[in-house]
Amino acid sequence: MNLKDFTYELPEELIAQDPLLDRASSRLLVLDRKTGEIEHTHFRHIIDYLQEGDCLVVNNTKVIPARLIGVREGTGAKVELLLLTRKDKDRWEALVKPGKKARPGDVIIFGSGELRAEIEEILEGGNRIVRFQYEGIFEEVLDVLGEMPLPPYITHRLEDRERYQTVYAKHEGSAAAPTAGLHFTTELLQVIQDKGVTIANITLHVGLGTFRPVKVENILDHEMHSEFYRIEQDEADKINEAKKRGNRIIAVGTTSCRTLESCGDENGWVQAGSGWTDIFIYPGYTFKVIDGLITNFHLPESTLVMLVSTLAGREAVLHAYHTAVEMKYRFFSFGDAMLIK
C-alpha cells in the first residue's frame, strides 16, 4: 500500500492558526460511509446526527505545558526540551533541540534556576532521558515555566492555553490535544446528554508521534509510536451496555478510536484496563467497536488520514477532503470537524 495513495493538495492558508472564539461554531462536514453522501453544517448541530441510546466516547486526557526553553549550564546556549513520557517521579523521556550537542552529564537551566534538568541517557532514535531538580511540586513549576506544545504547523502564539484543552480534560499527561474534542462546549455536552446519549470517558495520553510523518513508501513498513491508555470499568460498562442495546458507539477523535479498538475483543466488547497501544489502523482493518467517528481534517499522508480512510473508504475520504478544500474549510488542530456516520 503506497504512501502517495493518501495524499491531497492543501493550500497553506487553510491551516487554522487560531481557535475560534466559540468552540461549537466550527463547520462540520458529515460523510455517510455507506453512501458517500456529504452534508455541510456547523458543529453545534452535531446533536441532529446523534440518536437516543448512542454512546459518545471522549478522551479526557489533559495536555501538559510540555515545552520548556532553557540554557545550557556553562555556555548559556539556548536549549528546547519537549517532554514526552514520564518514566518515574523526576525522570522523563524528552526531545531535545538542538540534539547533537545534548550529551549525558549536560545540565539545562530553566527560568531563574527554579528548574534544572540533567541529561542522563541518549536513547535509540535520539530522544533523551532527563532528570529534573526543583523545589516544591513539579507540576506547579512546569505550569509556570512551560508552554503548550503546539503542532509545528501552528505558528501563531496561543494567548489562552485553555483553548488547547477540551472542556472535559481531566488526567494530565498529553503532549498534544485530542483535537476533535475541542469543538465541544459544556452546554453542548449537556444538550447531548439530555437527548439520551451516553457519554463515556476513556484516557489516552497523546504523544508527539501523532505529528510524526510517515517516511516509508510502503505504509506497512511504518512503525507506530506507543501511547498510554486507561479505561475504567464503569466507563467500559457504558460502552458495552450501548452495544448490547444495538446502539452506536461513536468515537470522538482518532485517539478514542484507537483506544477502543485496542481494548475491544473479537466480538467488540470493550475490556477495562490500562497499558500501551501502538495500533496502526489502515485499509484492510475491520473495526470491532466503533460505528462512527467525529474527527478533524488531518495532514496528507498521515496515519490519521489512513485511519479515517479505513472507516469510510479511501476514495470517499479523499473526495470529502477535496470538497472541504474547495469550500475553504479550516484544517488541522484548530480547524473544522468531520463526522463519519
C-alpha positions as CSV (number, residue, x, y, z in Angstrom):
1,M,0.0,0.0,0.0
2,N,1.6,3.2,-1.2
3,L,2.0,6.4,0.8
4,K,1.0,8.5,-2.2
5,D,-2.4,6.9,-2.1
6,F,-3.2,9.1,0.9
7,T,-2.1,12.5,-0.3
8,Y,-4.1,15.6,-1.2
9,E,-3.3,19.2,-2.1
10,L,-3.8,21.7,0.7
11,P,-3.3,25.4,0.3
12,E,-1.3,26.7,3.3
13,E,-3.9,29.5,4.0
14,L,-6.4,26.8,5.0
15,I,-4.3,25.6,8.0
16,A,-6.1,27.1,11.0
17,Q,-3.7,29.2,13.1
18,D,-6.1,30.2,15.9
19,P,-9.1,28.6,17.7
20,L,-12.5,30.1,17.1
21,L,-14.0,32.2,19.9
22,D,-17.0,29.9,20.0
23,R,-15.8,26.2,20.0
24,A,-19.1,24.9,18.6
25,S,-19.2,27.4,15.7
26,S,-16.7,25.3,13.7
27,R,-18.0,23.9,10.4
28,L,-19.0,20.3,10.2
29,L,-18.7,18.1,7.2
30,V,-20.9,14.9,7.5
31,L,-19.9,11.9,5.5
32,D,-22.2,8.9,5.2
33,R,-19.8,6.0,4.9
34,K,-22.3,3.7,3.3
35,T,-23.4,6.1,0.5
36,G,-20.6,8.6,0.3
37,E,-23.1,11.4,0.6
38,I,-21.8,14.7,2.0
39,E,-23.6,17.3,4.1
40,H,-22.4,20.6,5.4
41,T,-23.5,22.2,8.7
42,H,-21.9,23.6,11.9
43,F,-20.7,21.7,14.8
44,R,-23.4,22.9,17.2
45,H,-25.8,20.8,15.0
46,I,-24.0,17.6,15.8
47,I,-26.9,16.8,18.0
48,D,-29.1,16.3,14.9
49,Y,-26.9,13.3,13.9
50,L,-26.9,11.7,17.3
51,Q,-29.7,9.3,18.5
52,E,-31.0,8.4,21.8
53,G,-29.1,5.5,23.2
54,D,-25.9,6.3,21.2
55,C,-22.7,6.2,23.2
56,L,-20.2,9.1,22.6
57,V,-16.7,8.2,23.7
58,V,-14.4,11.1,24.6
59,N,-10.7,11.2,25.5
60,N,-10.4,13.1,28.8
61,T,-6.6,13.4,28.7
62,K,-5.2,16.8,29.6
63,V,-2.3,18.5,27.8
64,I,0.7,19.5,30.0
65,P,2.8,22.6,29.2
66,A,5.5,20.2,27.9
67,R,7.6,22.7,26.0
68,L,10.5,24.2,28.1
69,I,13.0,26.8,26.9
70,G,16.2,27.0,28.8
71,V,20.0,27.4,28.6
72,R,22.9,25.0,28.8
73,E,24.8,25.5,32.0
74,G,28.3,26.8,31.3
75,T,27.7,28.1,27.8
76,G,24.3,29.9,28.0
77,A,23.3,28.3,24.7
78,K,19.5,28.1,24.2
79,V,18.0,24.6,24.5
80,E,14.5,23.4,24.0
81,L,13.0,20.4,25.8
82,L,9.8,18.7,24.8
83,L,8.5,16.3,27.5
84,L,7.2,13.0,26.0
85,T,6.8,10.3,28.6
86,R,7.2,10.3,32.4
87,K,9.5,7.4,33.4
88,D,9.2,8.0,37.2
89,K,8.7,10.9,39.6
90,D,11.6,13.1,38.2
91,R,12.8,11.3,35.1
92,W,11.3,12.0,31.7
93,E,11.9,10.9,28.1
94,A,12.3,14.2,26.2
95,L,13.0,15.5,22.7
96,V,16.0,18.0,23.0
97,K,16.8,20.7,20.4
98,P,19.5,21.1,19.3
99,G,20.0,17.4,19.9
100,K,23.6,16.8,18.6
101,K,25.2,18.8,21.5
102,A,23.0,17.4,24.2
103,R,25.2,14.8,25.9
104,P,24.9,12.8,29.1
105,G,26.0,15.0,32.1
106,D,24.9,18.2,30.4
107,V,22.7,20.4,32.6
108,I,19.9,22.7,31.3
109,I,18.6,25.6,33.5
110,F,15.1,26.9,33.2
111,G,13.7,30.2,34.4
112,S,16.0,31.7,37.1
113,G,17.2,28.2,38.2
114,E,13.9,27.0,39.7
115,L,14.1,24.0,37.4
116,R,17.2,22.1,36.3
117,A,17.5,19.1,34.0
118,E,20.4,16.8,33.7
119,I,20.7,14.6,30.6
120,E,21.2,11.0,31.8
121,E,21.0,8.9,28.6
122,I,20.6,9.1,24.9
123,L,18.0,6.6,23.5
124,E,17.9,4.9,20.2
125,G,16.2,7.4,17.8
126,G,17.8,10.4,19.6
127,N,15.4,11.1,22.4
128,R,17.0,11.8,25.9
129,I,16.3,10.7,29.4
130,V,16.5,13.7,31.7
131,R,16.3,14.0,35.4
132,F,14.8,17.2,36.9
133,Q,15.7,19.0,40.1
134,Y,13.4,21.6,41.6
135,E,11.8,22.8,44.9
136,G,8.2,22.0,45.6
137,I,5.7,20.3,43.2
138,F,6.9,19.5,39.7
139,E,3.5,20.2,38.1
140,E,3.3,23.6,39.6
141,V,6.8,24.5,38.5
142,L,6.0,23.3,35.0
143,D,2.8,25.3,34.9
144,V,4.8,28.5,35.5
145,L,7.8,27.7,33.2
146,G,6.3,25.5,30.5
147,E,4.5,26.3,27.3
148,M,1.8,24.4,25.4
149,P,3.5,22.1,22.8
150,L,1.5,23.3,19.7
151,P,2.0,21.4,16.5
152,P,4.7,22.6,14.2
153,Y,2.2,23.9,11.6
154,I,0.8,26.4,14.1
155,T,3.0,29.5,14.1
156,H,0.7,31.9,15.9
157,R,1.1,32.4,19.7
158,L,-1.7,30.8,21.7
159,E,-3.0,33.6,24.0
160,D,-5.2,31.3,26.2
161,R,-3.7,27.9,26.8
162,E,-7.1,26.5,27.9
163,R,-8.1,26.7,24.2
164,Y,-5.8,23.8,23.6
165,Q,-7.7,21.7,26.2
166,T,-11.1,20.1,25.8
167,V,-13.7,21.3,28.3
168,Y,-13.7,17.7,29.8
169,A,-9.9,17.4,30.1
170,K,-9.0,15.7,33.4
171,H,-5.9,13.5,33.5
172,E,-2.6,15.2,32.8
173,G,-0.2,13.5,30.5
174,S,-0.5,14.5,26.9
175,A,2.0,16.3,24.7
176,A,-0.8,17.2,22.2
177,A,-4.6,17.7,22.4
178,P,-7.2,15.2,21.2
179,T,-8.3,17.9,18.9
180,A,-11.7,16.5,17.8
181,G,-12.9,17.2,21.3
182,L,-12.0,20.9,21.1
183,H,-15.3,21.6,19.4
184,F,-17.5,20.7,22.4
185,T,-18.8,23.2,24.9
186,T,-20.1,22.3,28.3
187,E,-23.5,23.5,27.2
188,L,-23.5,21.3,24.0
189,L,-22.5,18.2,26.0
190,Q,-25.5,18.8,28.3
191,V,-27.8,19.1,25.3
192,I,-26.4,15.8,24.0
193,Q,-26.9,14.1,27.4
194,D,-30.4,15.5,27.6
195,K,-31.2,13.8,24.3
196,G,-30.4,10.4,25.9
197,V,-26.9,10.0,24.5
198,T,-24.4,8.3,26.9
199,I,-21.0,9.9,27.3
200,A,-18.2,7.6,28.2
201,N,-14.7,8.8,29.2
202,I,-11.5,7.0,28.3
203,T,-7.9,8.3,28.6
204,L,-5.2,8.1,26.1
205,H,-2.1,10.3,26.6
206,V,-1.3,11.7,23.1
207,G,2.3,11.6,22.2
208,L,4.2,13.7,19.6
209,G,4.2,10.7,17.3
210,T,0.8,12.0,16.3
211,F,2.7,14.5,14.2
212,R,5.4,12.2,13.1
213,P,5.4,12.0,9.3
214,V,5.2,8.6,7.5
215,K,8.6,8.4,5.7
216,V,8.3,4.9,4.1
217,E,6.9,4.4,0.7
218,N,5.1,1.2,1.7
219,I,2.9,2.2,4.7
220,L,3.1,-1.4,6.0
221,D,6.7,-0.6,6.9
222,H,5.7,2.3,9.1
223,E,6.4,1.9,12.9
224,M,3.8,3.4,15.1
225,H,4.6,5.2,18.3
226,S,3.3,3.8,21.6
227,E,0.8,5.7,23.9
228,F,-0.5,5.0,27.3
229,Y,-4.3,4.4,27.8
230,R,-6.7,3.7,30.6
231,I,-10.4,2.6,30.6
232,E,-12.1,2.4,33.9
233,Q,-14.7,-0.5,34.4
234,D,-17.7,1.8,34.8
235,E,-16.8,3.5,31.5
236,A,-16.3,0.2,29.7
237,D,-19.7,-0.8,31.1
238,K,-21.4,2.2,29.5
239,I,-19.9,1.4,26.1
240,N,-20.8,-2.3,26.3
241,E,-24.3,-1.6,27.5
242,A,-24.9,0.6,24.5
243,K,-23.6,-2.1,22.2
244,K,-25.9,-4.7,23.9
245,R,-28.8,-2.5,23.1
246,G,-27.8,-2.3,19.5
247,N,-27.0,1.4,19.7
248,R,-24.0,3.1,18.0
249,I,-20.6,3.7,19.5
250,I,-19.2,7.0,18.2
251,A,-15.6,7.8,19.0
252,V,-14.6,11.5,19.5
253,G,-11.3,11.6,17.8
254,T,-8.8,9.1,16.4
255,T,-7.3,8.8,19.9
256,S,-10.6,7.5,21.3
257,C,-11.0,5.3,18.3
258,R,-7.5,3.7,18.6
259,T,-8.0,3.1,22.4
260,L,-11.4,1.4,21.8
261,E,-10.1,-0.8,19.0
262,S,-7.1,-1.7,21.2
263,C,-9.3,-2.7,24.1
264,G,-12.1,-4.4,22.1
265,D,-12.2,-8.2,21.8
266,E,-13.2,-10.0,18.6
267,N,-16.9,-9.5,19.4
268,G,-16.5,-5.8,20.0
269,W,-16.8,-5.9,23.8
270,V,-14.5,-3.3,25.5
271,Q,-12.2,-4.6,28.3
272,A,-11.4,-2.2,31.1
273,G,-7.7,-1.8,32.0
274,S,-4.6,0.2,31.2
275,G,-1.5,-0.3,29.1
276,W,0.3,0.9,26.0
277,T,-1.0,0.7,22.4
278,D,0.7,1.1,19.1
279,I,-2.2,0.0,17.0
280,F,-1.9,1.1,13.3
281,I,-5.3,1.2,11.5
282,Y,-5.1,1.2,7.8
283,P,-7.3,-0.1,4.9
284,G,-8.0,-3.8,5.3
285,Y,-8.6,-3.4,9.1
286,T,-12.0,-4.5,10.4
287,F,-13.4,-2.2,13.1
288,K,-14.6,-4.2,16.2
289,V,-16.0,-1.5,18.4
290,I,-16.8,1.8,16.8
291,D,-19.7,2.6,14.4
292,G,-18.9,6.3,13.8
293,L,-16.2,8.9,14.3
294,I,-16.0,12.6,15.0
295,T,-12.7,13.9,13.8
296,N,-10.8,16.9,12.4
297,F,-9.1,17.2,9.0
298,H,-5.7,15.5,9.1
299,L,-2.3,16.0,7.4
300,P,-1.8,14.5,4.0
301,E,0.0,11.1,4.1
302,S,-0.6,10.8,7.8
303,T,-1.6,7.7,9.7
304,L,-4.7,9.6,10.7
305,V,-5.8,10.0,7.1
306,M,-5.2,6.3,6.8
307,L,-7.4,5.6,9.8
308,V,-10.4,7.6,8.5
309,S,-9.9,6.1,5.1
310,T,-10.3,2.7,6.7
311,L,-13.6,3.6,8.2
312,A,-15.2,5.4,5.3
313,G,-13.2,4.2,2.3
314,R,-10.1,6.0,0.8
315,E,-11.9,7.4,-2.3
316,A,-14.8,8.7,-0.3
317,V,-12.5,10.3,2.3
318,L,-10.2,12.0,-0.3
319,H,-13.3,13.2,-2.2
320,A,-14.6,14.7,1.1
321,Y,-11.2,16.3,1.7
322,H,-11.1,17.8,-1.8
323,T,-14.6,19.2,-1.2
324,A,-13.5,20.7,2.1
325,V,-10.6,22.4,0.3
326,E,-12.9,23.8,-2.4
327,M,-15.3,25.1,0.3
328,K,-12.4,26.5,2.3
329,Y,-12.8,24.6,5.4
330,R,-10.2,25.2,8.1
331,F,-7.8,22.3,8.6
332,F,-5.8,20.5,11.3
333,S,-5.8,21.1,15.1
334,F,-7.7,24.4,15.4
335,G,-9.7,23.7,12.2
336,D,-13.2,22.4,11.4
337,A,-14.7,19.0,12.0
338,M,-15.9,15.9,10.2
339,L,-18.5,13.3,11.2
340,I,-18.2,9.9,9.6
341,K,-21.6,8.2,10.3
